[in-house]
């Protein structure tokens, strides 16, 4: 029994003719160019993959530093605002006259050390970000 | 004296071909063999030369990213056509207007212009899946299993789908007077 199907044969003939029609009027991209582009894309992707952990650590560092600043300022906000107010001309005059500077004394040396440490970490992080981008 | 085992030749013949990553020269040879056919396929699917250029490049980028080996060229060719089919279907999903895409044929000779245009138009009237089925089966000569793998359906469905696609194309050909026997009268 023959498997000949006239419709299949007709479609096949049509498709063969259709496939023979030349529709490309410009040359295909050069194989070497494609190879180089693909290799460049691969190296870029590899670089992104390699730098992903660093990027994640960097984001975590931003969050930690921002959180530390927020915690520190919230914790000592009253003392800090009093300390800032102590720089007003009226307070300076009062201090000069011998009044006690209670606000300033309420900020401990530990607090200032923490402030300096946090400021240093922030500056370091900022430098790292700038240099990494460059 | 050592005796040769009767299976010595067989064992050597069936030893696995070592898989080496494709180098630039091998890629160039493979590209030269495949790119033209692949471009024609994508162009017939999308009806747009610029899209065909773009999708063909994407196909080869994906192909190279997959670290191809040079063990089996037929397998590589099938992989490339499968990737292109996926990209074409993704493209259709993205633009959501695949039925409106007009064929982008710029014929060289005015005598063949009308026929080319009609053939492109008839083919563009088919659904993307039907186009892929017909092209892979009739032009690329892919097996039902390969077609199933390329378009993401079960192998046993391909026969029925192909029959329907042929019927639809035959209907369009007759309606437009493009059936081979009609055209040559």
Interface residues (C-beta under 8 A of the other chain):
Chain A: X7 X8 X10 X11 X12 X13 X14 X15 X16 X17 X18 X19 X21 X22 X23 X24 X25 X26 X28 X29 X31 X32 X34 X35 X37 X38 X39 X41 X42 X45
Chain B: X24 X27 X28 X31 X32 X35 X36 X39 X40 X43 X44 X49 X53 X56 X57 X60 X61 X64 X65 X105 X106 X108 X112 X116 X119 X120 X123 X134 X135 X138 X139 X166 X167 X169 X170 X173 X178 X179 X180 X181
